[in-house]
């Protein structure tokens, strides 16, 4: 997901100079995807290890 976000940001910057009304929304979508990745959305949940559960008891 981070690769897609970075790609959208780069394409948005390029289109910002060519077609501004296309580049701005594309760049914003890229920023939102990058921020969602930083916040942790789209990642797998951490698996629970049986040894840690056994050590607590």
C-alpha positions as CSV (number, residue, x, y, z in Angstrom):
1,X,0.0,0.0,0.0
2,X,2.9,2.3,0.6
3,X,4.2,1.8,-2.9
4,X,0.8,2.7,-4.3
5,X,0.7,5.8,-2.1
6,X,4.2,6.9,-3.2
7,X,3.3,6.2,-6.9
8,X,0.1,8.4,-6.6
9,X,2.1,11.2,-5.0
10,X,4.7,11.1,-7.8
11,X,2.1,11.0,-10.5
12,X,0.2,13.8,-8.8
13,X,3.3,16.0,-8.7
14,X,3.9,15.3,-12.4
15,X,0.3,16.0,-13.4
16,X,0.3,19.1,-11.2
17,X,2.4,20.9,-13.8
18,X,0.6,19.4,-16.8
19,X,-3.1,19.2,-15.7
20,X,-3.5,20.8,-12.2
21,X,-7.1,19.7,-11.7
22,X,-6.0,16.1,-12.1
23,X,-2.7,16.3,-10.3
24,X,-4.1,17.8,-7.0
25,X,-6.7,15.0,-6.3
26,X,-4.2,12.3,-7.3
27,X,-1.6,13.7,-5.0
28,X,-4.2,14.0,-2.2
29,X,-5.2,10.3,-2.7
30,X,-1.5,9.4,-2.5
31,X,-1.1,11.3,0.7
32,X,-4.1,9.7,2.3
33,X,-2.9,6.2,1.3
34,X,0.6,6.9,2.8
35,X,-0.9,8.3,6.0
36,X,-3.2,5.2,6.3
37,X,-0.1,3.0,5.9
38,X,1.7,5.0,8.6
39,X,-1.3,4.7,10.9
40,X,-1.2,0.9,10.5
41,X,-4.2,0.2,8.3
42,X,-3.7,-2.6,5.8
43,X,-1.2,-4.5,7.9
44,X,-1.7,-8.0,9.2
45,X,-2.6,-8.4,12.8
46,X,0.2,-9.6,15.1
47,X,-0.1,-13.3,15.7
48,X,-0.2,-14.5,19.2
49,X,2.6,-16.7,20.3
50,X,1.7,-19.7,22.5
51,X,4.9,-19.4,24.6
52,X,4.0,-15.9,25.8
53,X,0.5,-17.1,26.8
54,X,2.1,-20.0,28.7
55,X,4.5,-17.8,30.5
56,X,1.8,-15.6,31.9
57,X,0.0,-18.4,33.7
